[in-house]
Amino acid sequence: MTDLMTRPYWYLRHGETDWNAQGRSQGRTDIPLNATGIAQAEAAGLLLARHWRDHAPIVRIVASPLSRARRTAEIVADQLAANGAPRLEVALDDGLKEVCFGAEEGKPMGSWYDSWIAGEYTPPDGESFADLRERAVSAVNRALELDGVPLIVCHGAMFRALRAAMHLKPNVRLPNATPMWAEPGAAAVWSLTALS
């Protein structure tokens, strides 16, 4: 099992989609941001532009190639640049794609989700939580290998997998477009701070 590098980073889940609003499982299905999600991404970018120096400046943005994450990252990059930060290009990493929920995609989130995180169930044609954790850690480590602090823009289940790698309770929902500062502490105990 790959360990998460003990270097700080910013994390941002994409803005809202229609399927988020309907409580449907998205997974790899490429659902675009809705109007609320676009507004959330703009607000997150403005929030990061106002407060990112309180923790550490963002030197690069790495995003999932799924449109809801990629578009959120592009909007944030625009907001940062419009508010005095350097203009950052958005790099895409396939390893940051949301989990494949297989047969559960498009269906309402159900009781299976807790069993999936516990490693007791994997949806037919889906990806296990353990495999997601390994992929998530590898992708974030690639972003952390370079100097400076990255902003990772991707997905909710990905963040649950990263929480597990940070030795935190994994099954905690991260609201759409909430900037999160992740910082390692002593004995590999991580702290998470949400900008609001």
C-alpha angles and dihedrals in degrees: 000000000000117000123224113249110251097239126115123253142169119245128196127180113213122263123267124295128193089257091054089052090049094047093243125151109249107178110154094346103118103232115170127229115272123219091274090051092052090051090047091052091050091050092048091051091050091047091051091047090054099042112020092099089062087074112012135318118260110241099178141010120222119184144178111260092232107113097241091058097036092051092046089053092049092051091049091049089052092049093048092050092046090054102050104278121121116273105259125196117223114243117202125219120189088207089070094061114124119264117279106246092186112192092010095063113116092016126108114275105263145183090281090077096076090049090049092054090046089055093243097112138029118188115245108275088006137120123258121240090242091055091047091051091052092048094045093050092047092051095047091045089057089056091046095051091077124073119271134023121305130207109225113203116191143099149328100245089045089058091050088055091049090049088056089051089050089055091247129129102281104204098074118122117233110209117236116276097001110146110228126196110210116196130174118229137185117320091013092292108148129209123209122203121187119209112228 
